[in-house]
Amino acid sequence: MIHVSKHFISAFCLVISLLNGIDLAMAKAPVNKNKPNIIILFADDLGYGDLACYGSKGIKTPHLDQMAEDGMRFTDFYVSAASCTPSRASLMTGVYAARIGLEKVVDDLSTTGLSAAELTIADYLKQDGYKTAIFGKWHLGHHPEFMPRQHGFDEFFGIPYSMDMWPFHPKPSHHYPAIPLYHNEEVIEYNPNVNTLTQRLTHKTIDFIKSHKDQPFFVYVPYPLPHVPLGASEQFRGKSKAGLYGDAVMEIDWSAGQIVKVLKDLKIEENTLLLFSSDNGPWLSYGNHGGSAGQLREGKGTTFDGGHRVPFIAQMPGTIPAGSTCRELASTLDLLPTILEITNQTLHQPVDGKSIYPLLTTPLANTPYEAFFFMNGRRVEAIRAGKWKLHVPHRYRIVETPGHDGQPGNQNNHGGSIGLALYNIEKDKAEKNNVAQQHPDVVKRLTQLILDFEYDILKNSRAAGSVK
């Protein structure tokens, strides 16, 4: 018989206790070491030329400029549509909005929205153990079955559609009811103060990050600004050289800076993929209450680059090379497949987007696109393949008289006209020099790609969700 001393038993128990303590500590340790946090900051109607790091002279954006210095700035990044709803639908699902019946902007009268059959970024991440939240503007259907909490988000604080869809619209198409501010499914306020919205959304975002710092999280912050009606808090009002529009952009820049700061303070910056972009180009008919597309042609509502090309900044220290610039074509369609690759998940539905993880980590990588399509409704109006951009004949929106101080100008949605036009977009960002006659082979090839894609959209589209 083996005799064990009490001292040995005590020592053994102490070791076991320590080991259990280690196990317990490991159980309580952050579980997101291999699951990076994801944050998407998404401005509304911010133009390509509205950030200092994209050439703005009148608007100071030090925090977003620093984010570009600490990460990667994209020069040729596109949205799939030049208006709110279809652009956001593509961001969330990775597919062109025409495939899922959301090619038109929805409002308070709409009976359609994002179908429950469509999987969003939040759906994928939530099923992988992430805590998910949206703070801001949804705009993918306002009926209960279309709202964010039905599409993978644990928490929603914000508005269901654009802020100008409220009783104070200067030129309403119909009588708009009071705009509701939601917390989850409950309306907590009507007609929220636009001057304090960015601050409120920022504080909500920071509180969520602090509450979930020890587990993987996904936060989507679709700012309602700088879409009209413009607003800015006293902290930023009158601070820019670009009027109230610039003040609103500076406050969004401040918001991005506050979010970066909390990531650093919590020491989770290196485990967080932070992305910043805009849903489309500037709303030019609002004049000094609209933004700038820089050197690009036209703006929101058109398939010229001024409507579709937007700022895109990505930061993840240690993963994305600091101070890098990507000049390859990429799109908001790509965010869902990219996030799934980063989180080691598998797609359960086909998407139009491509993973741009190689672009984010290797500046010399090439675009995954053979071609990118510029859609207006269900029609393809233009295509880009490499350096070439081809427009097929179509009419487009022009601003006949710009607005001023919140009053919209005269906007003619069919006032412009373009025939078959080919541009070398690398040399001709303004899309002015039509070289179609010099390159008939390129025109023929791109035209066929458009025809094939439109047939594919017709054959492989799904209906939007509809109120039952």
Secondary structure as UniProt FT lines:
FT   HELIX           6..28
FT   TURN            33..34
FT   STRAND          37..43
FT   TURN            48..49
FT   HELIX           52..54
FT   HELIX           62..70
FT   STRAND          72..74
FT   STRAND          77..78
FT   HELIX           84..93
FT   HELIX           97..100
FT   TURN            108..109
FT   STRAND          112..113
FT   TURN            116..117
FT   HELIX           121..127
FT   TURN            128..129
FT   STRAND          131..137
FT   HELIX           144..146
FT   HELIX           148..150
FT   TURN            151..152
FT   STRAND          155..159
FT   TURN            163..164
FT   TURN            167..168
FT   STRAND          180..183
FT   TURN            184..185
FT   STRAND          186..190
FT   TURN            194..196
FT   HELIX           197..211
FT   TURN            212..214
FT   STRAND          217..222
FT   TURN            234..238
FT   HELIX           243..265
FT   TURN            266..267
FT   HELIX           269..271
FT   STRAND          272..278
FT   HELIX           284..289
FT   TURN            294..295
FT   TURN            300..301
FT   HELIX           305..308
FT   STRAND          312..315
FT   TURN            317..319
FT   TURN            322..323
FT   STRAND          324..326
FT   STRAND          330..331
FT   HELIX           332..334
FT   HELIX           335..342
FT   TURN            343..344
FT   HELIX           357..361
FT   TURN            363..364
FT   STRAND          372..376
FT   TURN            377..378
FT   STRAND          379..385
FT   TURN            386..387
FT   STRAND          388..391
FT   STRAND          394..401
FT   TURN            405..406
FT   STRAND          410..418
FT   STRAND          421..424
FT   TURN            425..427
FT   TURN            429..430
FT   TURN            436..438
FT   HELIX           440..459
FT   STRAND          465..466
//
